[in-house]
Amino acid sequence: MTKIRNIKELADIAGVSTGTVSRALADSPLISEKTRTRIQALAKEYDFRPNIMARNLRIQRTGAIGVLIPVGHETGQHISDPFFITMLGLIADALTERGYDLLLSRVIPTDGGWLDRYVDSGRVDGVIIIGQSDQSAVLDRVAARYRPLVAWGAHVEGQVHCSVGSDNRKGGDLAVSHLLAQGAQRIAFLGDPRAIEISERLEGCRDAMARHGLEDRLTVVPAHLMPEAALPDIARFLAATDPRPQGIFAASDVIAMSAMRVLADMGLSVPGDMRVIGYDGLEMGEHTVPRLSTIRQDLTQGAGHLVDMLLRRISGEDTASVVMAPELVVRSSS
């Protein structure tokens, strides 16, 4: 049996046009089921596999989605960060189910053109950004001319780029309202508000403190996201502060875990001496000692929204940002 080299040879054997073969192999509903089944059976019989790269070139598609992690305000942050790993796994699964490959890049922005260079490279059909960092202005500028771009993060008034994320301000309010209800009135916020998501969480924290007339009882500590940098930040703050805070609201679960480690090293108990709550709802919070209270973002749903909205935008549709409701998860640490 002679091996078929291209679609035309398969079309000659099947007695149909090359367009019919192409649609049948793509499982298009424009071709009758009987014809699709016959052509697909012939392709299998002759061990024919269409050249996907050539097909993508014809239809001006790459079959790949770029997933970028910009680390503008935290250049030491790595892809191995537990939040990034969780989101990457969920996004990769969702893209694979839709027939797309994933091209991953960690970006340290050195100028305002980093995203322009990527979207203009022709390597991908669209881009998912995990985390806005301090690059919201860049995302807005590029999104104004490049439709297939969606970011995980906050949505604020006047924002141009399409985003998916939780209501960070509401989440911050929930976290601090919970600490206040537990009797903690001196609160420390751990996180760098240069990132828009963390800034919104801090604003929610301030909202809750203001409602209780405790604005002057809030201390902001711009702790790093990476444990190796956050640990000394937090240790210095706690060692120098008197009286110490009664509660800690950390801008991420990873920062919260760093805080609990510092407290343990200082011989302080959680929640006895200090109550701690994080943000994100990572699975690893179930396994800390004590178990970590947190503000949960539905990351599975969020990843699904990112992929679905991006593919809709690739198809020419416009999509609005999605703001998901955060959930207070109370465990032993608070």
C-alpha positions in Angstrom: 0.0 0.0 0.0 1.4 3.4 -1.0 1.6 6.0 1.7 -0.4 9.1 1.1 1.8 12.2 1.1 -0.8 15.0 1.1 -4.5 15.9 1.2 -4.8 16.0 -2.6 -3.8 12.3 -2.9 -6.3 11.4 -0.2 -9.0 13.5 -2.0 -8.3 11.6 -5.3 -8.7 8.2 -3.6 -11.9 9.4 -1.8 -13.3 11.0 -5.0 -13.9 14.3 -3.3 -12.4 17.8 -3.3 -9.4 18.7 -1.1 -11.7 21.1 0.8 -14.0 18.3 1.7 -11.1 16.2 2.9 -9.8 19.1 5.0 -13.2 19.7 6.6 -13.7 16.0 7.2 -10.4 15.6 9.0 -11.2 18.7 11.1 -14.5 17.0 12.0 -16.5 19.9 10.5 -20.3 19.6 10.8 -20.5 21.1 7.2 -19.7 17.6 5.9 -22.2 14.8 6.3 -21.4 12.3 9.0 -21.2 9.5 6.4 -18.6 11.3 4.3 -16.6 12.3 7.4 -16.5 8.8 8.6 -15.4 7.4 5.2 -12.6 10.0 4.7 -11.4 9.6 8.3 -11.3 5.8 7.8 -9.3 6.2 4.6 -6.8 8.5 6.3 -6.4 5.9 9.0 -6.0 3.1 6.5 -3.3 4.9 4.6 -1.7 6.2 7.8 -2.1 9.8 6.7 -1.5 12.6 9.2 -2.1 16.2 7.9 0.6 18.7 8.3 -0.7 20.8 11.1 1.9 23.5 10.7 1.0 23.9 7.0 -2.7 24.0 7.9 -2.1 26.7 10.6 -0.1 28.8 8.2 -3.0 28.7 5.7 -5.5 29.8 8.2 -3.1 32.2 9.9 -3.2 30.3 13.3 -0.4 28.9 15.3 -2.4 26.6 17.6 -0.5 28.0 20.6 -1.4 30.4 23.4 1.2 32.5 25.2 1.1 32.5 28.9 3.2 35.3 30.4 4.1 36.0 34.0 5.4 39.6 34.3 7.4 40.2 37.5 7.8 43.9 37.4 7.7 44.7 41.1 9.0 41.4 42.3 11.9 40.5 40.0 13.0 37.6 42.3 9.7 35.8 42.0 9.8 32.5 40.1 7.4 30.3 38.2 7.8 27.8 41.1 5.7 30.1 43.3 2.8 28.0 44.6 0.2 30.4 43.1 1.8 30.4 39.7 2.1 26.7 39.7 -1.5 26.2 40.6 -2.8 28.6 37.9 -0.5 27.2 35.3 -1.7 23.7 35.8 -5.3 24.8 35.6 -4.8 26.9 32.5 -2.7 24.2 30.8 -5.5 21.6 31.4 -8.2 24.0 30.0 -6.1 24.9 26.9 -5.3 21.2 26.2 -9.0 20.3 26.3 -9.6 23.0 23.7 -6.8 21.7 21.4 -4.2 24.4 22.1 -0.5 24.3 23.0 0.9 26.6 25.7 4.1 28.7 25.4 5.2 29.9 28.8 7.4 32.9 29.6 8.5 34.6 32.8 9.1 38.3 31.9 11.1 40.8 33.8 10.0 44.1 32.2 13.0 46.3 31.3 11.0 48.8 29.2 7.5 49.5 28.2 7.7 47.5 24.9 8.0 44.0 26.3 4.4 43.0 25.6 4.4 44.7 22.2 7.3 42.6 21.1 5.6 39.4 22.2 2.2 40.0 20.7 3.8 41.1 17.4 6.1 38.1 17.1 3.4 35.9 15.4 4.3 33.0 17.7 0.9 32.7 19.4 -2.8 33.2 18.6 -3.4 35.0 21.9 -2.0 35.8 25.3 -3.0 35.1 28.9 -1.2 37.2 31.5 -0.9 35.7 35.0 -0.8 38.7 37.4 -0.7 42.4 36.5 2.2 43.2 38.7 2.9 46.9 38.3 2.3 46.6 34.5 -1.3 47.6 34.2 -0.5 50.7 32.1 1.3 48.4 29.6 -1.5 45.9 29.5 -4.0 48.7 28.8 -2.0 50.2 26.0 -1.4 46.9 24.2 -5.0 45.7 24.8 -6.3 48.9 23.0 -4.9 47.5 19.7 -4.5 43.8 20.3 -7.8 42.0 21.0 -6.8 38.4 22.1 -5.4 39.3 25.5 -6.8 38.4 28.9 -5.1 38.9 32.3 -5.6 37.3 35.7 -5.9 40.1 38.2 -8.0 43.1 39.4 -10.5 45.2 37.6 -10.6 48.9 38.3 -12.5 51.8 36.9 -11.2 52.9 33.5 -9.3 49.7 32.9 -8.9 48.9 29.2 -7.6 45.3 29.3 -9.9 42.4 30.0 -9.3 40.7 33.3 -10.5 37.8 35.4 -10.1 37.8 39.2 -11.7 38.1 42.5 -13.1 41.3 44.1 -9.9 42.0 45.8 -11.2 45.0 47.8 -14.1 43.0 49.0 -11.8 40.2 50.0 -9.6 42.5 52.0 -12.7 43.8 53.8 -13.8 40.2 54.6 -10.3 39.3 55.9 -10.0 42.2 58.3 -13.6 42.2 59.4 -13.1 38.6 60.5 -9.9 39.5 62.5 -11.8 42.4 64.1 -14.6 40.1 65.0 -12.1 37.9 66.8 -11.0 40.8 69.0 -7.8 41.7 67.0 -7.8 45.5 66.8 -4.2 46.2 66.0 -3.7 44.9 62.4 -0.6 44.5 60.2 -1.1 44.3 56.5 1.8 42.4 54.8 2.2 43.0 51.1 3.6 45.4 48.5 0.8 47.7 47.2 2.6 48.5 44.1 0.8 45.6 42.5 -2.8 46.5 41.7 -4.3 43.3 43.2 -2.4 43.9 46.5 -3.3 47.6 46.5 -7.0 46.7 46.2 -6.7 44.2 49.1 -5.1 46.9 51.2 -8.0 49.3 50.3 -10.5 46.7 51.5 -8.5 46.3 54.7 -8.7 50.1 55.2 -12.4 50.1 54.6 -13.0 47.6 57.4 -10.7 49.5 59.8 -12.4 52.8 59.0 -15.9 51.4 59.7 -14.7 50.5 63.2 -12.9 53.8 63.8 -9.5 52.0 63.9 -7.7 53.6 61.0 -4.7 54.5 63.2 -4.4 50.8 64.4 -3.3 49.6 60.9 0.3 49.2 59.9 1.4 48.4 56.3 4.5 46.3 55.9 5.5 46.0 52.2 6.7 42.4 52.6 8.0 40.5 49.6 6.1 37.7 48.0 9.0 35.2 48.0 9.6 33.5 51.4 13.3 34.0 51.4 12.8 37.8 51.1 9.6 38.0 53.2 11.0 36.2 56.3 13.5 38.9 57.2 11.0 41.7 56.3 8.5 40.2 58.7 11.0 39.4 61.4 12.4 42.9 61.4 8.9 44.4 61.7 7.8 42.2 64.6 11.0 42.7 66.5 10.8 46.5 66.2 7.1 46.9 66.9 5.7 47.5 70.4 3.0 46.8 71.0 2.8 44.0 68.4 -0.2 43.6 66.2 -2.9 41.3 67.4 -3.8 40.2 63.8 -2.0 39.8 60.5 -3.7 40.1 57.1 -1.2 38.8 54.5 -1.8 39.7 50.9 -1.1 36.1 49.8 -1.2 32.7 51.4 2.6 32.4 50.8 3.2 35.6 52.8 0.9 34.3 55.6 2.9 31.1 55.8 6.1 33.1 56.1 4.5 35.1 58.9 3.6 32.0 60.8 7.1 30.6 60.5 8.5 33.9 61.9 6.1 33.8 64.8 7.0 30.2 65.6 10.7 31.1 65.5 9.9 34.0 68.0 8.1 31.6 70.3 4.7 33.2 69.6 1.6 31.1 69.1 -1.0 31.3 66.3 -3.7 32.2 67.0 -3.0 32.6 70.7 -0.6 35.5 70.5 -1.5 36.6 67.0 -4.2 35.7 64.5 -3.2 35.3 60.8 -5.2 35.2 57.6 -4.0 34.9 54.0 -5.4 35.4 50.5 -5.7 33.0 47.6 -7.1 29.8 49.0 -4.2 27.6 48.0 -4.5 23.9 48.8 -1.3 24.0 50.9 -3.1 26.1 53.4 -5.0 23.0 54.5 -1.7 21.5 55.6 0.0 24.2 57.6 0.2 24.0 61.4 -2.1 25.6 62.4 -4.3 25.3 59.3 -4.4 28.7 57.5 -7.5 30.9 57.3 -7.7 32.6 54.0 -9.8 34.5 51.4 -10.4 31.9 48.7 -10.4 32.8 45.0 -12.0 30.1 42.8 -8.9 29.5 40.8 -10.4 26.6 38.8 -13.3 28.7 37.7 -11.0 31.6 37.1 -8.7 29.6 34.8 -11.8 28.4 32.9 -12.9 32.0 32.4 -9.5 33.1 31.2 -9.3 30.4 28.5 -13.0 30.7 27.4 -12.8 34.5 27.1 -9.5 34.4 25.3 -10.8 32.0 22.7 -13.9 34.1 22.2 -11.7 37.1 21.7 -9.6 35.2 19.1 -12.8 34.6 17.3 -13.5 38.3 17.1 -15.9 38.6 20.0 -15.6 41.3 22.7 -15.7 40.3 26.3 -16.1 42.2 29.6 -13.9 41.6 32.6 -15.1 39.0 35.2 -15.0 39.8 38.9 -15.7 36.8 41.1 -16.9 36.9 44.6 -14.2 36.0 47.2 -15.0 33.6 50.0 -13.9 33.8 53.7 -12.5 30.4 54.8 -12.0 30.2 58.5 -9.5 27.7 59.9 -7.3 27.4 63.0 -4.9 30.3 62.3 -7.5 33.0 63.0 
